[in-house]
Amino acid sequence: MISRETIDEVKNRMDIVDVISDFVSLKKSGQNYKALSPFNNEKTPSFFVVPSKGIFKDFSSGKGGDSFTFVMEHEKLSYAETIRYLAKKYGVEIKEDRTSSESKEEQSEREGLYILMNFAKEYYKNILTNSEEGRSIGLSYFRERGFNDRTIEQFELGYALEGWELFSKEAVGKGYNKELLEKTGLVVKKEDGSSYDRFRGRVIFPVHNLAGKVIAFGARMLGKEKNQPKYINSPETDIYHKSDALYGLYQGKNAIRQQDVCYLVEGYTDVISMHQSGVENVVASSGTALTENQIKLIRRFTENITVLFDGDNAGIKAALRGIDMILRGGLNVRVLLFPDNEDPDSFSRKLGTTEFQKYLKDHTQDFVSFKANLYATEAAGDPIRKAESIKEIVSSIAVIPDPIKRSVYIQETSHLLKISEQVLLSELNKILIADRRKSEKEKVRSQDVDVPATTVDDIGTTSTIDPKSLVYYQERETIRLLLNYADQTIEEHTLTDFLLHELDDVEFTNEVFREIYIKFKNAIQENKTIDSHYFLKDGNDAVRAMVSDLMTARYDTSPHWGDKFHIYIPKEKDVLNEMALTNVLRLKFRIVQKMMDDNLQQVKKAEAVGDWDELDKALEIQTGLKKAESELAESLGIVVAK
């Protein structure tokens, strides 16, 4: 439905590093970029972006492709939704081949949810500034909080009118489906079949995903009605999972990446007030307990978190429970405690921008010092409580995955609490051993412990080489060369022409490799030119994943090897002639070996049943194959057993 002209314009303007940087913090690695996988939890970066080829590859999950593929995989968007998102990002006007009404009818339900949430956001924003009730109640509340017009617009704040069906009637009148309204959670359906608006008489805080799409709303009550919660939030939907979302991350992700630290607060207004105080690297868990997925989300942009505690016992106890989870996620944790009865919102307004920023800088401390001071106050004069406090601190250190960091924190704890480092290490080891044993027991309980039998052939000899695997790897190398050097010239021909001519009688055994090879073959016959981007755009999931894998080099040779150490390592392009010829010979060599292995089974089978005619035929074939193997081995300089 989106015109080809629009798609081509988006492709021309987009840059894969820029696109992926909206979701992951990339670090330069030679000519490429790397990061922790956004799809899997890992400690060592295995996610690579190759700008020169416009592709990414995630070795931990196997996912790979171009900018479109990444956004589709990461945000779970359709191809059309992805085009729309990237077109908006790069200021490309979307032209459709059909009318918008026809387009709207054919959109997927998921895309419909996003469209409806965007409509709701615009509706609430409009009510806030253009209705008497919105201005007198909602806007007045935001003004009292000190929010200026820029902040209100940046966070797209709004207001929901009093009235049971004002929003839903407006939405239905604009042509939106009532059933879809219920699926977004904006409308609540009662048992008798009637429905009402979820948000009424409240200020509205939209929750955005990393792409900037509204996926949920938080709403604060301004009156003092009994039996009504202060805040209500959108329920879980197909596009919103509260354990995977952080309020303010969309607005603050660039600042988090630049400052290399993320402040973690509790509520919506805390985030917004800190933005107004010039501290934009801040997010909130939106009143819910911090989750592992939220921690992973933060880790994409920084490995440093500073948790800001409200100055009351309830706030401290609640936030302390999240510290161990953050440490377990491999992040570095610092802590800041506000004065009694203060929170980031109230305290930032009280101090003003400059003083608030100075307070943050001067009062953050590592979590060990924080816990030590906290427990020292609680355990004053009570040796038993002090011993329990020390165990609490060591328990937190034990969840840190990095042994070097654990050692540093043990030293710090020993110094602060004046406890022997050896005693602390002994306690730490007890906890680590107990955790390891528990983990191993759970692993055994959750898995089948049957040991797979060794593969044995029909006459009882163990197979030490798998010819099928060797063929697979050589087919893989052939396709890798085609994808990376299709138009390179070798011996007055393109590499594509050379390989297709030399392998004309070869049939690939792997389904994905065969599909790619046949596409190249058909393109040559039709006088067309295709390259890796053709497969990234039009290939199925398996093809796209394989193509991105084969185009991405996980390791690069350091340029300093030649400059500093005078070690010359030739580039593939410099030895492409030799590589292409050797690959052809090796592939045929491996295929012959597989044919010999398959035929040997026929020899054994004929011998076992006494079928001498079949045996003679199979032995004749084996002799011919052995001769072919020897000739290919000689060409390759390989010695094979007689």
N, C-alpha and C positions, 0 to 999 in steps of 0.2 A: 504494500500500500504506500509506503514511503518511496518517493521517486529515486531512481538510480542516480540522478544528478545530485540529490541531497546526500546519499550514501558516499558518493565519490568525493564530495566536498568535505565531508567529515573526515574521511580517510586522509585527504591532503593536509588537513589542518592539525590533526591529532598527533601527539608524541607519546609513545608508550611509557616513557619514564614519567612524564607529567601525569598521565592517566593513573598509573599504578601508585604513584606517590600520594594520591588522595586517600589511599587505603592502607599503605604500608610505608614504613620509613626505610628507604633504600640507601645503601652505602656503596660508594664507588669501589670496584674491584677490577683493576686493570682497565680494559675498555668497556667492561660490563658493570652491572650493579647486582648486589645481593642483599638478602634480608632473611629474617625468620619466616617460615612458611605461614601464610594467612589461612591455610586450609588444615594444617596439622599442628599439634603442639610439639615443639622441638627445642633443643638447646643450642644446636649448631646450625647456622644458616645454610639452607639447601635450596633456597628460592632465588633464581637468577633471571635477570632481565638483560636482553641483548639488543641495545638500541639500533645497531647497524642492520639488524635483520627484522626489527620490529616485533620481537617475540619474547615470551617469558617461558620458563620451565621450572616447575616445582618438583624436585627429585623425591621429596618425602611422600607426596600424594600421587605423583605421576601425572598431574594436570599440566597442561601447557597450551600455548596458542598465541594469538595476537591480542591487541587491546580489547577488541570486541569479546573474544573468548573470556578474558579475565573478568570483565565487568559482568558478563552473563553468569559465570561460575560463582563469583564472589557475592553478587547482589541477588542471584537467582532471578534474573530478568530474562524476558524473551529477547529475540534478536531485534524486534521492532522497538521494544522498550529501551534497549541498549543504544540504538541509533538515536532515539529521542534524548536520552540522557547526555550522550556525547555531543549531540548537536547543540543542546543548551549550553554545555560547558564551553564550547568553542564558538558560540554565537552564529551558528549556521541556521538559516531559515529553513524550516521543514516544508517541503513541497510534497503533496500527496497526489497519487494518480486517481484517487476517488474522492468524493465529497467527505467532509468530516463526519457527517451523520452516518454514512455507510461505514466509515472507519470505526466509529464508536461502537457500532453493533458487532463488529468482528473482533474487537479487542478481547484478550483473554480476561478471565475473571480476576486474576492477580493484578493485571494492569488496571482493571476497573477499580480495584481497591485503592491503588495509589492515586488514581484520578479523583476518586470520591474524597479521599483524605485531603487532597490538595484543595478541592472545592470547599470542604469544611473549614480548612485553615483560612482561606480567603474570606469566607463568610464571617467567621469570628473576628478577623482583623477589621473588616468593614464595620461590623456592629460596634466595635470598640471606639472607633473614631467618628462614625457617621450617624450614630443613634443617640438620642438624649439619655437613655438609660446607660448605654455603654460609656459615654463621656462622664456622666455624673457619678457613676459607681466604679466601673472598671478602670477608666483612665485616671480617675482621682486616686484610686488605690496605688496604681503604678507610680503616679507623681509623688505620693507620700513616701514611697520606697526610694525615691530619688532617681527613677529610671527616666532618661531623656528620650527624645524622639528617635535618635539613632539606635539606641539600645532596643527600644520597643520594635523597631523595624528589623534589626539584626536577628532577634530571637522570634520574630513574627508573632508577638503576643496578641491575644484577642480577648473577647468577652462573649459569654453565652447568655442570652436574654432569659428572663423569667418566663415561664410558659411551657406547657407540657409537650407541645408539638410544633413550635415555631420553626425550628431548624428542619425537621423532617418534611414539613409541608413545603418549605422553600426548595428543598432538594428534589422532592417528587415533582414539584412544579417545573423544575429545570430539566426534567426527563431522566432523573437517576432512579435506578431500580430499588424498590423498597426492601427486597430480600438482600441486596448487596449492602444497604444501609445497616441492616442487622448484623451482617458478617463483619463489618468494620467495627462494630461495638458502639457506634454513634447513636444507635437506636436500640432500645431494650424491648423485647417482645414479652408480653404477659401471657399467662396461661389461657386466658379467655380469647387470645388472638389479637387483642389490641396492643398498641405499642406507645412508647413515649421517648422523648429525648433523654439521653444519659446525662448530658451536661446542661444545667439550667441555673441561671443566676450566679455564675462563677466566672472568675478570670481564667483564661486559657493559656496553657504553656505547651506549644507543639513540641513533640519529640522527633528528631530527625535521624535518619540513618547516615552512614558515612558519605553517601552520594548526595545528601541534602534533601532527600524525599521525606515527607512527613509520614511517619508510621504509627503514631499514637498521640494522645493528648493527656496532659495532667491538668486538673482543674481545682482551684482553691475557692472554698466558700468564704464569703466576706461578712455574712451575717452571723448570728449566734443561735441558729435553730438547734433545738435539742434533737438528739438521736440522728444527727447528720455528721458524717466524718468531715474533718477539715479539708482533706484532699481526697479526690477520687481520680482514678486513672483508667485509661482504656484497658479492656480485657485483652488476653492473648488472641491473636488472629493469625491468618496465614502470612502476614507481612510483619507482625510484631511479636517478638518473644522477649519479655522483659529481662531475662537473664543474659541476653545477648546485646543489650542496648545500654548506652551511657548518655545521660543528658549533657549537652554541651560539647560532646566530642567533635561533632561536625564543625561547630564554630571555633573550637580551640585546637584542632589537630595540628595546624601549621605552627602555632605558637609552642605546642608541646614538643614538636620535632626540633624547632629552633632553640628552645631553652633547655631541651634534653631533660625535662622533669615535668611530671604531671601532678597537680594538686588534686586531691580527692576530698570532696565535701559531701554533705548529705542531701541538700535540697535544691530546687530550681532557683529560688531567689539568691541562694549563696553563690551559685555560678554566675548569675547575671550581675550581682553587686560587685563581685571580684573583677568581672570584665570592665565595669565602669571605673574601677580603681586601677585599671591598666594591667591587671593580671589575667591574661586570656588563656593560659595553659592550665585550665581547670575543668573537671568533670564531676558529675554527681551520679550516684547509684539510684537516685530518684526514690529514696525512702525504703528501698528494699535491701536486704542483706547482700553484700558483695558476692559475686559468683566467680567461678574459675574462668568462664567464658569472657566476662568483663575484664578480668585481669589480662587474659590473652589479647584482648582488644587493645588495651593500653600498651602492652609490650610491643605491639607493631610500631609504635611511634617513639617509645623511650623505655629504658630499663630502670628508671628512677621515679619513685612515687613518694610524695610527701602527703601524709594523711593529716588533715586538719580536724582536730577534735573540738566539739562544743565544750564550753567550760561548765559541764555538769556531770555528775557521776554516771547517769544513764547513758549519756552520749559517749563517755569514755569506755564503759564496759562493752557497749555495742560495737564500737570501732576496734577495740582490742581483739575481738574475735576475728576480724578481717585481716589483721596483721600477719598471722601465721599463714593464712591462705596466700597472701601476696608473696611472702618469703618462699613458700613452697613453689610458687610459680617462677622462681629464679630472679625476682626483681629486688632492687635495693630500696629499703624502706627508711624514710625519715618521718619524724612526727613533730607536730606543732600543737600546743594546747593553748586555747584562748582563755582569757580571764573568766571567772565565774559569771554564769548567766549571759555569756556572750557567744555569738556564732559568727561565721564569716560575713554574713549579711549585715548584722547590727554593728559589728566592730569596724568593718570597712567604712560604713557611713559615719561612724563616730570619729574615726581618726582622720579620714580624708586620704586621698590617693597616695601622696608621698610618704606619710607616716605609716600607712598600712603596708606598703611595699617594704619599708625599712623594718617593720615588725616581723614580717615573714622571713626576711633575710637573717635577722638577729636571733630569732627564737626557735628555729628548727633544730632538732637534735636527732641523733641516731636512735633506733628503737630500743637498743640495750640501755642506753642512758635514761631514756624515758621510762622504761619499765622499772629500772633499778630505783629511780627517784620516786616513782609512784608507789612501789611496794615498800620502800624504806619508810615512807610516811605511814602506810597502813600497818607495818610490822614493828613500829617503834616500840622497843622494850619487850618484844615478844620473840624469843629465839626460835620457837617452833614455827611461827608464821614467817619468820625470816628465811628459815630453811625451805619452806614451801615456795616462797617467792623466788629463791635461787633456782629451784627445780623448774618453776614456770618459765624463767628466762632461758635456761638451758634447753627446755623443751622447744621453745621457739627457734633457738639456734639450730636444733637438730633437723628441722624441716628444710633448712637451706640446702639446695642440691650441690652447691659448689664447696668442696672440702677446704679450699684456701680461705674463702669467706668465713666458713665456720671457725677455722683456726684463729682468724683475726678477731672475730667477735668473742671467742673464748678468752683471748688475751685481754680484750677490753673489759669484759665482765670481771675477770680476776683483779684487774687494776681498780675498777670502780668499787667492787664489793669487798676488796681485800681478802679474797679467798684463794687458796692455792690453785694454780692453773692445773696441776695434776688431778686434784679432786674434781674440778669441773670437767676435765677430759674424761675421767672415769665415769662420771654421771652421763656425759654425752654418749660415750660408747655403749653404755647399758641401753640407752634409749634407741640408738641406731641398730643395735643387734636385735632388740625386741621388735622393732618395726620391720626389719628385714625378714625375721622369722614369720611374722604375721603376714607379710606380703607373699612370701613363698607358699605358705599354707593356703592362702586365698587363690593363688595362681594354680595350685594343684587341684583345688576343688572346682575351679571354673573351667578347667581344660580336660580334654581326653588325654590320658597318659600312655595310650598305646604307642609303642615304638614301631614305626613302619618297617616291614621286613625288607631285607636286602634283595634287590632285584637279581633273580637267578634265571638263566636261560634253561631250555628244555633238557639239556644233558648235564645240568648241575654246575656249570662254570659261571663264576661271577663276572658280570660285564663291568669293565673299568672305564670305558669310553662310550659316550653317547653320541653316535654319529648325527642323530637328528638335531641335537643342540649345536653341534659344530656347523651344520648346514644353516641353522637359524642365524647364528652370528655372522656368517659370511653373506647371507642374503641381506642382513641388516646393514652391513658395511656397503654393499652395492647400492642400496636405497639411500644411505647417507651421502655417498658420493654424488648421486643423481640430484638430490635435494640441494646440496651445497654448491655444486660446481656444474650444473646442467649445461650452461652456455659457455663454459671454458673450452678453449681450443687445445686439442692434443692430436698431433700427427695430421694436421690440416682438416680435422673434423671436430665437431663439438663432442664433449664427453658423452652427451646423451646418445648421439649417433653411434659412437664407438661401442658403448656398452650394449645398446640394443642390438647392434649387428653381431657382436661377439657372443651374446647370450640368446640369440634368436631361437635356439633349440632347447632352452632351459625353461622349465616351469617352476615358479616359486611355490614352496610348500606352505609358507606362512600366509594366512588369509589377508592380513593388513598389507604386508609387503607386496603380495600379488596384486592387490587392488591398485596400489600406487604405481607399480611397474606397468600394468596394463594401461593406466591413464596416460603415462608418458608415451607408451607405444602407440596408442590411438591418436595422440596429439601429433606425433611425427607423421603418421599416415595421412592426417587431415591438414598437414602444413600449418599447424598451430604451435604456439609456444606457451608452455606452462612452467610454473616454478613453484617453490614452496608455499607462497602466499595463496596460490590457487587451492591447495589442499587445506590450508588453515581456514579459508573462507567456505569452501564447498564440501569438505570432507566430513565424514561422520565423526563421532566422539573419539573412537579408537584411532582413526587416521590422524585427526588433529593432535591428539596426545603424542602419537609416535613421531609425527613430523616435527613438533616443537622439541621433542627429546633429541632427535637426530641433528637438529640445527643448533643445539646449545652445548657449548663446551664448558664443563664444570670447572676445569682448571686451565689457566693460561700460563705460558712460559714468561717468566719475568724478563722485561727488557734489559735489566741490569746484567743478566748472564753474559750477553755479548759485550756491553759497554765496560763492565767492571771486571769480569772474569775471563773475557775473551773466549767464551764457549759458544760456538755457533750451532744453533739448532735450526735446520731448514724448515721453512713453512710448507704446509701441504701443497700450496699452489706451485711451489718450486719443483716438486717431485711428483706432480699429478700424473705425468705419463707413466712413470714406474708404478705408481699406486693403482692406476686403472688396470694396467696389464696384469699386475700381480693379483689384483682382486678377481679378475676374470678366471685366471688359472686356479686360484685357491677355491673359488666357488665350485668350479667343475671338479676339482680334486675332492672336495668334501661331499659333493653329490655322488661321485663314483664310490667313495668309501661307504656312504649310506646304502647305495645299491648293493655293494658287496655284503654288507651286514644283513640286509633284507634277504638276499639270495642265499646266504649261509644258512638262514633258518629253513629255507626250502631244501637245501642239501640234507640237513639233519632230519627234517620231517620225512623225506623220501627214503633215507637210510633206515629210519626207525620202522617204517611200514613195509620195507622191502620192495619198493617200487623202483626197480633198477633202471627202467627207461627214463623216468623222471629224474633220477639221480644223475644219469649221464648228461642229460640236458642241462641240469643245474650246474654241474661241474664244468661244462663247456662254457657256460655264461660266466662262471666265476673266474675261469682262466682269462677270458677276454677282458673282464673288468680289472683283473689284477695287472694285466699288461697296460691298460689305460692309466691305472693308478701310478705305475712305475714311470710312464712317459711324462705324466703331469708332475710327478715328484722331481724328476730330473730337471724339468724346466724351472721348477721353483727352488732347486737346490736342496731338496729335502731327502733324507735317507729313510726308507721304509723297510720293514721286515720282509724278507723273501717269502 
